[in-house]
Amino acid sequence: MKLSGREASRYIRKPSLNSPGLLIYGTEPMQVAFCRGLAVDALLGNEDAKEMRLDRFLGRELQRDPDRIELAVKAQGFFAGRRVVLVEEANEGNAKMLAGVLDDWNEGDAFVVAQAGMLSQSSRLRQLFEKHRRAYAAPIFADAESRAIVENVVAEAGLPGLSPEGRRDIESLGRSLDPLAFKRFVEKLATYKFGDDSPVSSSDIEACAPGSLDVSLNKVLDLIADGHVRKAGDAVTRLAGLGHAPAGICTAAKRYFQNLHRIASDPEGPQAALGKLRPPVFGRQRRAAMERRAQKWGFARTEVALAHLADADLSLRSGGSIPAKELIERVLIRIAYLGRQ
């Protein structure tokens, strides 16, 4: 039987114990793998020796030895509890053997979870599970499952309420991170908010977001973009003292001005460009400041700044005679002068 949308999301998290198997497939490997993990964990439960009740196979391995899966499904385990047979990277060549396993399945046999990439409508593997009277096929669509993952992970973490901006930012982060990384982020956010019952805000999310620029580095790049020439040299010294290497400062500056360039040049407007940035820009004030700076710098000047940074990056990588700290300091001062114009 074919599942779709929320129905698929709910079934993955609570599979029917009277079913012989489930096919999970889709275009996003990380989301498919995450959903496969949810289904396997739900089937095995939290009993002891859960790993001992799980048999894993690769689809290509089973093509060489098709009897292995039937033996695994029918085997009687030493440990009490539901058994699961997982077929990773399932392919069209597995359809015939899986058909035999599903048709010969009886109560007490292991539940079969098959994981695959995107399958066409004519796929034999997909049609096997969709047309079977007791097995299920769950396609994973990126946007729909992203929303479901966000909702479930946030609920499981026990976060207090989300402010409107916090909800927008956490959903944006959920779309940009792989599911496991997003789950770790939400757990960190829940720890950060422990004892604080106020709604989760954009500043809370920014404080915990993975991969975001260091706050001090962000502030320094803001000063440079605003044309504070005198502070540019001192800023590099201060950042070096905090452990930022010249190459890292250069990379962060390139990302910063690339974002300004995208905002200034997006044909759909700055708000549309801000919505596309990865990682997302959190907070109304921060987004407004980025938009203001992008409008001030414009398309042409951001390209000049990026050209300076590209030259600096090349020099840093080639190990030239100019000391790295002085090189990046000189480039940032030059860019700060551009910010004055």
ABEGO torsion letter per residue (X at the ends): XBBBEAAAAAAAABBBAABABBBBBEABAAAAAAAAAAAAAAAAEABBGAAAABBBBBAAAAAABAAAAAAAAABBBABBEBBBBBBBGBBAAAAAAAAAAAAABBBGBBBBBBBBBBBBAABAAAAAAAABAABBBBBBBAAAAAAAAAAAAAAAAGBBBBBAAAAAAAAAAAAABBAAAAAAAAAAAAAAABGBABBBBAAAAAAABBGBBBAAAAAAAAAAAAGBAAAAAAAAAAAAAAGBBAAAAAAAAAAAAAAAAAAAABAAEAAAAAAABOBBBBEAAAAAAAAAAAAAAEAAAAAAAAAAAAAAAAAAAAGBABBAAAAAAAAAAAAAAAAAX
